[in-house]
Amino acid sequence: MAMSWRDKRPLKPFEWGFLVLLLAVLLYVAASLWGVVAGGLPNLGRALADGEIRFAVGLSLWTTTLSTLLCILIGIPCAYLLAFTPLPGKRWAEALLELPLALPYLVLGLCLLTLFSSPFGKALKELGLRLVFDPKGIVAVHLLINLPFVIHLAAQAFRQIDPELPLTAQTLGATRLQAFRYITLPLCRPALLSAFLLAWSRGMGEFGATLMLVGVTRLKTETLPASIYLNISTGDNGMALAAALLLLLLSLAVQGVSRLAGRKGRDL
């Protein structure tokens, strides 16, 4: 809601102190980001012409988009159950799903490495699904990191819906699935779109867990964050800054779409 003229008032003395603190934080963030922009812009053309950077961008986009779509397809039904169904042990299930959100990504990567190096992982490899030190493992990493996140956001969105709305539709003859499809989902569309975009952005920038499970191999498991790591390791700071700038631009685009979706949701 826009601020009206009645909401405009002089700042209180203690609010001036808060304003100074806010300006200091904004300056700190802007100065940090400016280092990437200033160092990346002169090298952006060279990075876009480099085959290795293009490979890293393509691998990042492919794995992140696929994993985010899987998170949405799996997460929405799970969130619906947690939000609307009196399941036994639901609190334990929610606590387990929240645990990956609190753990360092390196720990999550080590968990996956242990899992897929076990007889279970070897059985998957014999079936043709190799995940350790393979690009497909990036998708598995993103699922562990983002699936609980998507389920949490989607469940919150579902709980904000008036339960009388789908119930009314059912009393008028709609099935529960139809009420979910035509009532619940449309009402939650802006929130679900924001969850998709946030999960996609998190996947694009993920590195720690991916490093543990698939390693960093040029032109094989090299995502954009991995490309930054490799270029810094070899002393090519300009290329590393250009790759970081590409990630920054992608994040800005996602943030813009997310804000637009949230604004449209508030206008409904």
DOROSE-429704 format. One record per residue (C-alpha): x, y, z; residue number from 1; residue in one letter. Coordinates in steps of 0.1 Angstrom, whole numbers, plus 2048, in hexadecimal, padded with zeros to 3 digits. Layout:
N
<rec><xx>X</xx><yy>Y</yy><zz>Z</zz><num>NUM</num><residuo>a</residuo></rec>
...
//
This chain:
268
<rec><xx>800</xx><yy>800</yy><zz>800</zz><num>1</num><residuo>m</residuo></rec>
<rec><xx>80E</xx><yy>822</yy><zz>7F7</zz><num>2</num><residuo>a</residuo></rec>
<rec><xx>816</xx><yy>83A</yy><zz>813</zz><num>3</num><residuo>m</residuo></rec>
<rec><xx>7FC</xx><yy>856</yy><zz>814</zz><num>4</num><residuo>s</residuo></rec>
<rec><xx>804</xx><yy>87A</yy><zz>81E</zz><num>5</num><residuo>w</residuo></rec>
<rec><xx>7F6</xx><yy>874</yy><zz>841</zz><num>6</num><residuo>r</residuo></rec>
<rec><xx>810</xx><yy>859</yy><zz>846</zz><num>7</num><residuo>d</residuo></rec>
<rec><xx>82C</xx><yy>871</yy><zz>83F</zz><num>8</num><residuo>k</residuo></rec>
<rec><xx>839</xx><yy>880</yy><zz>85F</zz><num>9</num><residuo>r</residuo></rec>
<rec><xx>85B</xx><yy>88C</yy><zz>86D</zz><num>10</num><residuo>p</residuo></rec>
<rec><xx>872</xx><yy>871</yy><zz>87A</zz><num>11</num><residuo>l</residuo></rec>
<rec><xx>875</xx><yy>86D</yy><zz>89F</zz><num>12</num><residuo>k</residuo></rec>
<rec><xx>897</xx><yy>872</yy><zz>8AE</zz><num>13</num><residuo>p</residuo></rec>
<rec><xx>89D</xx><yy>84C</yy><zz>8B3</zz><num>14</num><residuo>f</residuo></rec>
<rec><xx>892</xx><yy>846</yy><zz>88F</zz><num>15</num><residuo>e</residuo></rec>
<rec><xx>8AE</xx><yy>85C</yy><zz>883</zz><num>16</num><residuo>w</residuo></rec>
<rec><xx>8C6</xx><yy>844</yy><zz>893</zz><num>17</num><residuo>g</residuo></rec>
<rec><xx>8B4</xx><yy>827</yy><zz>881</zz><num>18</num><residuo>f</residuo></rec>
<rec><xx>8B7</xx><yy>83A</yy><zz>860</zz><num>19</num><residuo>l</residuo></rec>
<rec><xx>8DC</xx><yy>83E</yy><zz>864</zz><num>20</num><residuo>v</residuo></rec>
<rec><xx>8DF</xx><yy>819</yy><zz>86B</zz><num>21</num><residuo>l</residuo></rec>
<rec><xx>8CA</xx><yy>811</yy><zz>84D</zz><num>22</num><residuo>l</residuo></rec>
<rec><xx>8DF</xx><yy>828</yy><zz>836</zz><num>23</num><residuo>l</residuo></rec>
<rec><xx>8FF</xx><yy>817</yy><zz>843</zz><num>24</num><residuo>a</residuo></rec>
<rec><xx>8F1</xx><yy>7F5</yy><zz>83B</zz><num>25</num><residuo>v</residuo></rec>
<rec><xx>8E6</xx><yy>800</yy><zz>818</zz><num>26</num><residuo>l</residuo></rec>
<rec><xx>909</xx><yy>80F</yy><zz>812</zz><num>27</num><residuo>l</residuo></rec>
<rec><xx>91A</xx><yy>7EF</yy><zz>81D</zz><num>28</num><residuo>y</residuo></rec>
<rec><xx>904</xx><yy>7DA</yy><zz>806</zz><num>29</num><residuo>v</residuo></rec>
<rec><xx>908</xx><yy>7F2</yy><zz>7E8</zz><num>30</num><residuo>a</residuo></rec>
<rec><xx>92D</xx><yy>7F5</yy><zz>7EC</zz><num>31</num><residuo>a</residuo></rec>
<rec><xx>931</xx><yy>7CF</yy><zz>7EE</zz><num>32</num><residuo>s</residuo></rec>
<rec><xx>91C</xx><yy>7CA</yy><zz>7CE</zz><num>33</num><residuo>l</residuo></rec>
<rec><xx>92E</xx><yy>7E6</yy><zz>7BC</zz><num>34</num><residuo>w</residuo></rec>
<rec><xx>94E</xx><yy>7D3</yy><zz>7BE</zz><num>35</num><residuo>g</residuo></rec>
<rec><xx>940</xx><yy>7B7</yy><zz>7A9</zz><num>36</num><residuo>v</residuo></rec>
<rec><xx>92F</xx><yy>7D0</yy><zz>791</zz><num>37</num><residuo>v</residuo></rec>
<rec><xx>94E</xx><yy>7E5</yy><zz>78C</zz><num>38</num><residuo>a</residuo></rec>
<rec><xx>965</xx><yy>7C7</yy><zz>788</zz><num>39</num><residuo>g</residuo></rec>
<rec><xx>94D</xx><yy>7B2</yy><zz>773</zz><num>40</num><residuo>g</residuo></rec>
<rec><xx>942</xx><yy>7CB</yy><zz>759</zz><num>41</num><residuo>l</residuo></rec>
<rec><xx>963</xx><yy>7CF</yy><zz>747</zz><num>42</num><residuo>p</residuo></rec>
<rec><xx>966</xx><yy>7A9</yy><zz>745</zz><num>43</num><residuo>n</residuo></rec>
<rec><xx>942</xx><yy>7A1</yy><zz>73D</zz><num>44</num><residuo>l</residuo></rec>
<rec><xx>947</xx><yy>7A0</yy><zz>717</zz><num>45</num><residuo>g</residuo></rec>
<rec><xx>964</xx><yy>788</yy><zz>71A</zz><num>46</num><residuo>r</residuo></rec>
<rec><xx>951</xx><yy>772</yy><zz>732</zz><num>47</num><residuo>a</residuo></rec>
<rec><xx>932</xx><yy>770</yy><zz>71A</zz><num>48</num><residuo>l</residuo></rec>
<rec><xx>94A</xx><yy>766</yy><zz>6FE</zz><num>49</num><residuo>a</residuo></rec>
<rec><xx>95B</xx><yy>74B</yy><zz>713</zz><num>50</num><residuo>d</residuo></rec>
<rec><xx>94F</xx><yy>728</yy><zz>70C</zz><num>51</num><residuo>g</residuo></rec>
<rec><xx>955</xx><yy>71D</yy><zz>730</zz><num>52</num><residuo>e</residuo></rec>
<rec><xx>940</xx><yy>739</yy><zz>73E</zz><num>53</num><residuo>i</residuo></rec>
<rec><xx>924</xx><yy>731</yy><zz>726</zz><num>54</num><residuo>r</residuo></rec>
<rec><xx>925</xx><yy>70D</yy><zz>730</zz><num>55</num><residuo>f</residuo></rec>
<rec><xx>923</xx><yy>718</yy><zz>755</zz><num>56</num><residuo>a</residuo></rec>
<rec><xx>905</xx><yy>72E</yy><zz>74E</zz><num>57</num><residuo>v</residuo></rec>
<rec><xx>8F4</xx><yy>712</yy><zz>73A</zz><num>58</num><residuo>g</residuo></rec>
<rec><xx>8FA</xx><yy>6F8</yy><zz>755</zz><num>59</num><residuo>l</residuo></rec>
<rec><xx>8EE</xx><yy>710</yy><zz>770</zz><num>60</num><residuo>s</residuo></rec>
<rec><xx>8CE</xx><yy>719</yy><zz>75D</zz><num>61</num><residuo>l</residuo></rec>
<rec><xx>8C6</xx><yy>6F5</yy><zz>754</zz><num>62</num><residuo>w</residuo></rec>
<rec><xx>8CC</xx><yy>6E5</yy><zz>777</zz><num>63</num><residuo>t</residuo></rec>
<rec><xx>8BC</xx><yy>702</yy><zz>78A</zz><num>64</num><residuo>t</residuo></rec>
<rec><xx>89D</xx><yy>704</yy><zz>774</zz><num>65</num><residuo>t</residuo></rec>
<rec><xx>898</xx><yy>6DE</yy><zz>775</zz><num>66</num><residuo>l</residuo></rec>
<rec><xx>89D</xx><yy>6DB</yy><zz>79A</zz><num>67</num><residuo>s</residuo></rec>
<rec><xx>886</xx><yy>6F9</yy><zz>7A1</zz><num>68</num><residuo>t</residuo></rec>
<rec><xx>86A</xx><yy>6EA</yy><zz>78C</zz><num>69</num><residuo>l</residuo></rec>
<rec><xx>86E</xx><yy>6C9</yy><zz>79F</zz><num>70</num><residuo>l</residuo></rec>
<rec><xx>86C</xx><yy>6DC</yy><zz>7C0</zz><num>71</num><residuo>c</residuo></rec>
<rec><xx>84C</xx><yy>6ED</yy><zz>7B5</zz><num>72</num><residuo>i</residuo></rec>
<rec><xx>83C</xx><yy>6CC</yy><zz>7A8</zz><num>73</num><residuo>l</residuo></rec>
<rec><xx>846</xx><yy>6B9</yy><zz>7C8</zz><num>74</num><residuo>i</residuo></rec>
<rec><xx>843</xx><yy>6D5</yy><zz>7E1</zz><num>75</num><residuo>g</residuo></rec>
<rec><xx>81F</xx><yy>6E1</yy><zz>7DA</zz><num>76</num><residuo>i</residuo></rec>
<rec><xx>80E</xx><yy>6C0</yy><zz>7E1</zz><num>77</num><residuo>p</residuo></rec>
<rec><xx>824</xx><yy>6BB</yy><zz>800</zz><num>78</num><residuo>c</residuo></rec>
<rec><xx>81C</xx><yy>6DF</yy><zz>80C</zz><num>79</num><residuo>a</residuo></rec>
<rec><xx>7F7</xx><yy>6D9</yy><zz>806</zz><num>80</num><residuo>y</residuo></rec>
<rec><xx>7F8</xx><yy>6BA</yy><zz>81D</zz><num>81</num><residuo>l</residuo></rec>
<rec><xx>80B</xx><yy>6CD</yy><zz>838</zz><num>82</num><residuo>l</residuo></rec>
<rec><xx>7F3</xx><yy>6EB</yy><zz>836</zz><num>83</num><residuo>a</residuo></rec>
<rec><xx>7D1</xx><yy>6DA</yy><zz>834</zz><num>84</num><residuo>f</residuo></rec>
<rec><xx>7D4</xx><yy>6B5</yy><zz>83E</zz><num>85</num><residuo>t</residuo></rec>
<rec><xx>7D5</xx><yy>6A9</yy><zz>862</zz><num>86</num><residuo>p</residuo></rec>
<rec><xx>7F2</xx><yy>691</yy><zz>85D</zz><num>87</num><residuo>l</residuo></rec>
<rec><xx>801</xx><yy>67D</yy><zz>87A</zz><num>88</num><residuo>p</residuo></rec>
<rec><xx>823</xx><yy>689</yy><zz>883</zz><num>89</num><residuo>g</residuo></rec>
<rec><xx>81F</xx><yy>6A9</yy><zz>86F</zz><num>90</num><residuo>k</residuo></rec>
<rec><xx>833</xx><yy>6BE</yy><zz>888</zz><num>91</num><residuo>r</residuo></rec>
<rec><xx>850</xx><yy>6A5</yy><zz>885</zz><num>92</num><residuo>w</residuo></rec>
<rec><xx>84E</xx><yy>6A7</yy><zz>85F</zz><num>93</num><residuo>a</residuo></rec>
<rec><xx>84F</xx><yy>6CD</yy><zz>85F</zz><num>94</num><residuo>e</residuo></rec>
<rec><xx>86D</xx><yy>6CD</yy><zz>877</zz><num>95</num><residuo>a</residuo></rec>
<rec><xx>87F</xx><yy>6B5</yy><zz>860</zz><num>96</num><residuo>l</residuo></rec>
<rec><xx>878</xx><yy>6CA</yy><zz>842</zz><num>97</num><residuo>l</residuo></rec>
<rec><xx>884</xx><yy>6E9</yy><zz>854</zz><num>98</num><residuo>e</residuo></rec>
<rec><xx>8A5</xx><yy>6D9</yy><zz>85E</zz><num>99</num><residuo>l</residuo></rec>
<rec><xx>8B6</xx><yy>6DE</yy><zz>83B</zz><num>100</num><residuo>p</residuo></rec>
<rec><xx>8AE</xx><yy>702</yy><zz>83C</zz><num>101</num><residuo>l</residuo></rec>
<rec><xx>8C3</xx><yy>707</yy><zz>85C</zz><num>102</num><residuo>a</residuo></rec>
<rec><xx>8E1</xx><yy>6F1</yy><zz>852</zz><num>103</num><residuo>l</residuo></rec>
<rec><xx>900</xx><yy>6FE</yy><zz>83F</zz><num>104</num><residuo>p</residuo></rec>
<rec><xx>900</xx><yy>6F5</yy><zz>81A</zz><num>105</num><residuo>y</residuo></rec>
<rec><xx>921</xx><yy>6E2</yy><zz>81F</zz><num>106</num><residuo>l</residuo></rec>
<rec><xx>911</xx><yy>6CC</yy><zz>838</zz><num>107</num><residuo>v</residuo></rec>
<rec><xx>8F4</xx><yy>6C5</yy><zz>821</zz><num>108</num><residuo>l</residuo></rec>
<rec><xx>90C</xx><yy>6BD</yy><zz>805</zz><num>109</num><residuo>g</residuo></rec>
<rec><xx>91F</xx><yy>6A5</yy><zz>81C</zz><num>110</num><residuo>l</residuo></rec>
<rec><xx>8FE</xx><yy>694</yy><zz>825</zz><num>111</num><residuo>c</residuo></rec>
<rec><xx>8F6</xx><yy>68F</yy><zz>800</zz><num>112</num><residuo>l</residuo></rec>
<rec><xx>91A</xx><yy>682</yy><zz>7F9</zz><num>113</num><residuo>l</residuo></rec>
<rec><xx>916</xx><yy>669</yy><zz>815</zz><num>114</num><residuo>t</residuo></rec>
<rec><xx>8F3</xx><yy>65E</yy><zz>808</zz><num>115</num><residuo>l</residuo></rec>
<rec><xx>8FD</xx><yy>65A</yy><zz>7E4</zz><num>116</num><residuo>f</residuo></rec>
<rec><xx>91E</xx><yy>649</yy><zz>7EC</zz><num>117</num><residuo>s</residuo></rec>
<rec><xx>90B</xx><yy>62E</yy><zz>800</zz><num>118</num><residuo>s</residuo></rec>
<rec><xx>8FE</xx><yy>60E</yy><zz>7F1</zz><num>119</num><residuo>p</residuo></rec>
<rec><xx>8DE</xx><yy>621</yy><zz>7E8</zz><num>120</num><residuo>f</residuo></rec>
<rec><xx>8F2</xx><yy>63A</yy><zz>7D3</zz><num>121</num><residuo>g</residuo></rec>
<rec><xx>905</xx><yy>61D</yy><zz>7C3</zz><num>122</num><residuo>k</residuo></rec>
<rec><xx>8E4</xx><yy>60D</yy><zz>7BA</zz><num>123</num><residuo>a</residuo></rec>
<rec><xx>8D8</xx><yy>62D</yy><zz>7AA</zz><num>124</num><residuo>l</residuo></rec>
<rec><xx>8F9</xx><yy>62F</yy><zz>796</zz><num>125</num><residuo>k</residuo></rec>
<rec><xx>8F3</xx><yy>60B</yy><zz>789</zz><num>126</num><residuo>e</residuo></rec>
<rec><xx>8D1</xx><yy>616</yy><zz>77D</zz><num>127</num><residuo>l</residuo></rec>
<rec><xx>8E1</xx><yy>633</yy><zz>76A</zz><num>128</num><residuo>g</residuo></rec>
<rec><xx>8DB</xx><yy>64F</yy><zz>783</zz><num>129</num><residuo>l</residuo></rec>
<rec><xx>8FD</xx><yy>65B</yy><zz>78C</zz><num>130</num><residuo>r</residuo></rec>
<rec><xx>8FD</xx><yy>679</yy><zz>7A4</zz><num>131</num><residuo>l</residuo></rec>
<rec><xx>91F</xx><yy>67B</yy><zz>7B4</zz><num>132</num><residuo>v</residuo></rec>
<rec><xx>937</xx><yy>691</yy><zz>7A0</zz><num>133</num><residuo>f</residuo></rec>
<rec><xx>91D</xx><yy>693</yy><zz>784</zz><num>134</num><residuo>d</residuo></rec>
<rec><xx>908</xx><yy>6B1</yy><zz>778</zz><num>135</num><residuo>p</residuo></rec>
<rec><xx>8E8</xx><yy>69F</yy><zz>782</zz><num>136</num><residuo>k</residuo></rec>
<rec><xx>8F4</xx><yy>6A1</yy><zz>7A6</zz><num>137</num><residuo>g</residuo></rec>
<rec><xx>8EF</xx><yy>6C7</yy><zz>7A4</zz><num>138</num><residuo>i</residuo></rec>
<rec><xx>8C9</xx><yy>6C1</yy><zz>7A1</zz><num>139</num><residuo>v</residuo></rec>
<rec><xx>8CA</xx><yy>6AA</yy><zz>7BF</zz><num>140</num><residuo>a</residuo></rec>
<rec><xx>8DC</xx><yy>6C5</yy><zz>7D3</zz><num>141</num><residuo>v</residuo></rec>
<rec><xx>8C3</xx><yy>6DF</yy><zz>7CA</zz><num>142</num><residuo>h</residuo></rec>
<rec><xx>8A6</xx><yy>6C8</yy><zz>7D4</zz><num>143</num><residuo>l</residuo></rec>
<rec><xx>8B4</xx><yy>6C3</yy><zz>7F7</zz><num>144</num><residuo>l</residuo></rec>
<rec><xx>8BA</xx><yy>6E9</yy><zz>7FB</zz><num>145</num><residuo>i</residuo></rec>
<rec><xx>89B</xx><yy>6F7</yy><zz>7EA</zz><num>146</num><residuo>n</residuo></rec>
<rec><xx>87F</xx><yy>6DD</yy><zz>7EE</zz><num>147</num><residuo>l</residuo></rec>
<rec><xx>87B</xx><yy>6E3</yy><zz>814</zz><num>148</num><residuo>p</residuo></rec>
<rec><xx>87C</xx><yy>708</yy><zz>80C</zz><num>149</num><residuo>f</residuo></rec>
<rec><xx>861</xx><yy>706</yy><zz>7F2</zz><num>150</num><residuo>v</residuo></rec>
<rec><xx>84B</xx><yy>6F0</yy><zz>808</zz><num>151</num><residuo>i</residuo></rec>
<rec><xx>84E</xx><yy>709</yy><zz>824</zz><num>152</num><residuo>h</residuo></rec>
<rec><xx>845</xx><yy>727</yy><zz>80F</zz><num>153</num><residuo>l</residuo></rec>
<rec><xx>828</xx><yy>715</yy><zz>7FE</zz><num>154</num><residuo>a</residuo></rec>
<rec><xx>81A</xx><yy>708</yy><zz>81E</zz><num>155</num><residuo>a</residuo></rec>
<rec><xx>81A</xx><yy>72B</yy><zz>82C</zz><num>156</num><residuo>q</residuo></rec>
<rec><xx>808</xx><yy>738</yy><zz>80E</zz><num>157</num><residuo>a</residuo></rec>
<rec><xx>7EE</xx><yy>71C</yy><zz>810</zz><num>158</num><residuo>f</residuo></rec>
<rec><xx>7E8</xx><yy>723</yy><zz>835</zz><num>159</num><residuo>r</residuo></rec>
<rec><xx>7E0</xx><yy>748</yy><zz>82D</zz><num>160</num><residuo>q</residuo></rec>
<rec><xx>7C2</xx><yy>73E</yy><zz>818</zz><num>161</num><residuo>i</residuo></rec>
<rec><xx>79F</xx><yy>73F</yy><zz>828</zz><num>162</num><residuo>d</residuo></rec>
<rec><xx>796</xx><yy>71A</yy><zz>82C</zz><num>163</num><residuo>p</residuo></rec>
<rec><xx>772</xx><yy>723</yy><zz>826</zz><num>164</num><residuo>e</residuo></rec>
<rec><xx>779</xx><yy>72B</yy><zz>801</zz><num>165</num><residuo>l</residuo></rec>
<rec><xx>782</xx><yy>707</yy><zz>7F5</zz><num>166</num><residuo>p</residuo></rec>
<rec><xx>768</xx><yy>6F9</yy><zz>80C</zz><num>167</num><residuo>l</residuo></rec>
<rec><xx>74D</xx><yy>70F</yy><zz>7FC</zz><num>168</num><residuo>t</residuo></rec>
<rec><xx>758</xx><yy>703</yy><zz>7DA</zz><num>169</num><residuo>a</residuo></rec>
<rec><xx>755</xx><yy>6DF</yy><zz>7E6</zz><num>170</num><residuo>q</residuo></rec>
<rec><xx>732</xx><yy>6E4</yy><zz>7F3</zz><num>171</num><residuo>t</residuo></rec>
<rec><xx>729</xx><yy>6F2</yy><zz>7D1</zz><num>172</num><residuo>l</residuo></rec>
<rec><xx>733</xx><yy>6D1</yy><zz>7C1</zz><num>173</num><residuo>g</residuo></rec>
<rec><xx>758</xx><yy>6D5</yy><zz>7BA</zz><num>174</num><residuo>a</residuo></rec>
<rec><xx>76F</xx><yy>6B9</yy><zz>7C4</zz><num>175</num><residuo>t</residuo></rec>
<rec><xx>78C</xx><yy>6BF</yy><zz>7DC</zz><num>176</num><residuo>r</residuo></rec>
<rec><xx>7A4</xx><yy>6BD</yy><zz>7BE</zz><num>177</num><residuo>l</residuo></rec>
<rec><xx>790</xx><yy>6D7</yy><zz>7AB</zz><num>178</num><residuo>q</residuo></rec>
<rec><xx>78E</xx><yy>6EE</yy><zz>7C9</zz><num>179</num><residuo>a</residuo></rec>
<rec><xx>7B4</xx><yy>6EB</yy><zz>7CC</zz><num>180</num><residuo>f</residuo></rec>
<rec><xx>7B9</xx><yy>6F2</yy><zz>7A7</zz><num>181</num><residuo>r</residuo></rec>
<rec><xx>7A1</xx><yy>70E</yy><zz>7A2</zz><num>182</num><residuo>y</residuo></rec>
<rec><xx>7A0</xx><yy>71F</yy><zz>7C4</zz><num>183</num><residuo>i</residuo></rec>
<rec><xx>7BF</xx><yy>717</yy><zz>7D9</zz><num>184</num><residuo>t</residuo></rec>
<rec><xx>7D9</xx><yy>719</yy><zz>7BE</zz><num>185</num><residuo>l</residuo></rec>
<rec><xx>7CD</xx><yy>739</yy><zz>7AD</zz><num>186</num><residuo>p</residuo></rec>
<rec><xx>7CC</xx><yy>74B</yy><zz>7CF</zz><num>187</num><residuo>l</residuo></rec>
<rec><xx>7EF</xx><yy>73F</yy><zz>7D7</zz><num>188</num><residuo>c</residuo></rec>
<rec><xx>7FD</xx><yy>745</yy><zz>7B4</zz><num>189</num><residuo>r</residuo></rec>
<rec><xx>812</xx><yy>765</yy><zz>7BD</zz><num>190</num><residuo>p</residuo></rec>
<rec><xx>821</xx><yy>754</yy><zz>7DB</zz><num>191</num><residuo>a</residuo></rec>
<rec><xx>829</xx><yy>734</yy><zz>7C9</zz><num>192</num><residuo>l</residuo></rec>
<rec><xx>839</xx><yy>748</yy><zz>7AD</zz><num>193</num><residuo>l</residuo></rec>
<rec><xx>84E</xx><yy>75B</yy><zz>7C6</zz><num>194</num><residuo>s</residuo></rec>
<rec><xx>858</xx><yy>739</yy><zz>7D5</zz><num>195</num><residuo>a</residuo></rec>
<rec><xx>862</xx><yy>72D</yy><zz>7B3</zz><num>196</num><residuo>f</residuo></rec>
<rec><xx>877</xx><yy>74C</yy><zz>7AC</zz><num>197</num><residuo>l</residuo></rec>
<rec><xx>888</xx><yy>74B</yy><zz>7CE</zz><num>198</num><residuo>l</residuo></rec>
<rec><xx>890</xx><yy>726</yy><zz>7CB</zz><num>199</num><residuo>a</residuo></rec>
<rec><xx>89E</xx><yy>72C</yy><zz>7A8</zz><num>200</num><residuo>w</residuo></rec>
<rec><xx>8B4</xx><yy>749</yy><zz>7B4</zz><num>201</num><residuo>s</residuo></rec>
<rec><xx>8C0</xx><yy>734</yy><zz>7D1</zz><num>202</num><residuo>r</residuo></rec>
<rec><xx>8C9</xx><yy>717</yy><zz>7BA</zz><num>203</num><residuo>g</residuo></rec>
<rec><xx>8DC</xx><yy>72E</yy><zz>7A2</zz><num>204</num><residuo>m</residuo></rec>
<rec><xx>8F2</xx><yy>73A</yy><zz>7BE</zz><num>205</num><residuo>g</residuo></rec>
<rec><xx>8F7</xx><yy>719</yy><zz>7D0</zz><num>206</num><residuo>e</residuo></rec>
<rec><xx>91B</xx><yy>70D</yy><zz>7D3</zz><num>207</num><residuo>f</residuo></rec>
<rec><xx>925</xx><yy>6FD</yy><zz>7F4</zz><num>208</num><residuo>g</residuo></rec>
<rec><xx>90F</xx><yy>6DE</yy><zz>7F3</zz><num>209</num><residuo>a</residuo></rec>
<rec><xx>916</xx><yy>6DA</yy><zz>7CD</zz><num>210</num><residuo>t</residuo></rec>
<rec><xx>93B</xx><yy>6DB</yy><zz>7D4</zz><num>211</num><residuo>l</residuo></rec>
<rec><xx>938</xx><yy>6BE</yy><zz>7EC</zz><num>212</num><residuo>m</residuo></rec>
<rec><xx>923</xx><yy>6A7</yy><zz>7D6</zz><num>213</num><residuo>l</residuo></rec>
<rec><xx>92E</xx><yy>6AE</yy><zz>7B2</zz><num>214</num><residuo>v</residuo></rec>
<rec><xx>94F</xx><yy>6C1</yy><zz>7B6</zz><num>215</num><residuo>g</residuo></rec>
<rec><xx>95B</xx><yy>6DC</yy><zz>79F</zz><num>216</num><residuo>v</residuo></rec>
<rec><xx>966</xx><yy>6CF</yy><zz>77D</zz><num>217</num><residuo>t</residuo></rec>
<rec><xx>96A</xx><yy>6E6</yy><zz>760</zz><num>218</num><residuo>r</residuo></rec>
<rec><xx>951</xx><yy>6E1</yy><zz>744</zz><num>219</num><residuo>l</residuo></rec>
<rec><xx>940</xx><yy>6C5</yy><zz>757</zz><num>220</num><residuo>k</residuo></rec>
<rec><xx>932</xx><yy>6D0</yy><zz>779</zz><num>221</num><residuo>t</residuo></rec>
<rec><xx>93B</xx><yy>6F5</yy><zz>775</zz><num>222</num><residuo>e</residuo></rec>
<rec><xx>91E</xx><yy>70B</yy><zz>77F</zz><num>223</num><residuo>t</residuo></rec>
<rec><xx>921</xx><yy>731</yy><zz>781</zz><num>224</num><residuo>l</residuo></rec>
<rec><xx>92B</xx><yy>731</yy><zz>7A6</zz><num>225</num><residuo>p</residuo></rec>
<rec><xx>944</xx><yy>715</yy><zz>79E</zz><num>226</num><residuo>a</residuo></rec>
<rec><xx>951</xx><yy>72A</yy><zz>782</zz><num>227</num><residuo>s</residuo></rec>
<rec><xx>957</xx><yy>747</yy><zz>79A</zz><num>228</num><residuo>i</residuo></rec>
<rec><xx>96A</xx><yy>72F</yy><zz>7B1</zz><num>229</num><residuo>y</residuo></rec>
<rec><xx>97F</xx><yy>720</yy><zz>795</zz><num>230</num><residuo>l</residuo></rec>
<rec><xx>989</xx><yy>742</yy><zz>787</zz><num>231</num><residuo>n</residuo></rec>
<rec><xx>992</xx><yy>750</yy><zz>7A9</zz><num>232</num><residuo>i</residuo></rec>
<rec><xx>9A7</xx><yy>731</yy><zz>7AF</zz><num>233</num><residuo>s</residuo></rec>
<rec><xx>9BA</xx><yy>736</yy><zz>78E</zz><num>234</num><residuo>t</residuo></rec>
<rec><xx>9BE</xx><yy>75C</yy><zz>794</zz><num>235</num><residuo>g</residuo></rec>
<rec><xx>9A6</xx><yy>768</yy><zz>778</zz><num>236</num><residuo>d</residuo></rec>
<rec><xx>994</xx><yy>780</yy><zz>78F</zz><num>237</num><residuo>n</residuo></rec>
<rec><xx>985</xx><yy>793</yy><zz>771</zz><num>238</num><residuo>g</residuo></rec>
<rec><xx>973</xx><yy>774</yy><zz>764</zz><num>239</num><residuo>m</residuo></rec>
<rec><xx>968</xx><yy>76B</yy><zz>788</zz><num>240</num><residuo>a</residuo></rec>
<rec><xx>959</xx><yy>78E</yy><zz>78C</zz><num>241</num><residuo>l</residuo></rec>
<rec><xx>948</xx><yy>78C</yy><zz>76A</zz><num>242</num><residuo>a</residuo></rec>
<rec><xx>938</xx><yy>76A</yy><zz>774</zz><num>243</num><residuo>a</residuo></rec>
<rec><xx>92D</xx><yy>77A</yy><zz>795</zz><num>244</num><residuo>a</residuo></rec>
<rec><xx>91E</xx><yy>797</yy><zz>782</zz><num>245</num><residuo>l</residuo></rec>
<rec><xx>90A</xx><yy>77F</yy><zz>76D</zz><num>246</num><residuo>l</residuo></rec>
<rec><xx>8FC</xx><yy>76F</yy><zz>78D</zz><num>247</num><residuo>l</residuo></rec>
<rec><xx>8F5</xx><yy>792</yy><zz>79B</zz><num>248</num><residuo>l</residuo></rec>
<rec><xx>8E1</xx><yy>79C</yy><zz>77C</zz><num>249</num><residuo>l</residuo></rec>
<rec><xx>8CD</xx><yy>77B</yy><zz>77D</zz><num>250</num><residuo>l</residuo></rec>
<rec><xx>8C5</xx><yy>782</yy><zz>7A1</zz><num>251</num><residuo>s</residuo></rec>
<rec><xx>8BA</xx><yy>7A5</yy><zz>79A</zz><num>252</num><residuo>l</residuo></rec>
<rec><xx>8A3</xx><yy>798</yy><zz>77E</zz><num>253</num><residuo>a</residuo></rec>
<rec><xx>894</xx><yy>77E</yy><zz>795</zz><num>254</num><residuo>v</residuo></rec>
<rec><xx>88F</xx><yy>797</yy><zz>7B1</zz><num>255</num><residuo>q</residuo></rec>
<rec><xx>87D</xx><yy>7AE</yy><zz>799</zz><num>256</num><residuo>g</residuo></rec>
<rec><xx>865</xx><yy>793</yy><zz>78D</zz><num>257</num><residuo>v</residuo></rec>
<rec><xx>85F</xx><yy>788</yy><zz>7B1</zz><num>258</num><residuo>s</residuo></rec>
<rec><xx>856</xx><yy>7AB</yy><zz>7BC</zz><num>259</num><residuo>r</residuo></rec>
<rec><xx>83F</xx><yy>7AF</yy><zz>79E</zz><num>260</num><residuo>l</residuo></rec>
<rec><xx>82E</xx><yy>78E</yy><zz>7A7</zz><num>261</num><residuo>a</residuo></rec>
<rec><xx>82A</xx><yy>799</yy><zz>7CB</zz><num>262</num><residuo>g</residuo></rec>
<rec><xx>81C</xx><yy>7BB</yy><zz>7C1</zz><num>263</num><residuo>r</residuo></rec>
<rec><xx>802</xx><yy>7AA</yy><zz>7AA</zz><num>264</num><residuo>k</residuo></rec>
<rec><xx>7F9</xx><yy>792</yy><zz>7C6</zz><num>265</num><residuo>g</residuo></rec>
<rec><xx>7F2</xx><yy>7AF</yy><zz>7DE</zz><num>266</num><residuo>r</residuo></rec>
<rec><xx>7DC</xx><yy>7C0</yy><zz>7C3</zz><num>267</num><residuo>d</residuo></rec>
<rec><xx>7C6</xx><yy>7A1</yy><zz>7C0</zz><num>268</num><residuo>l</residuo></rec>
//
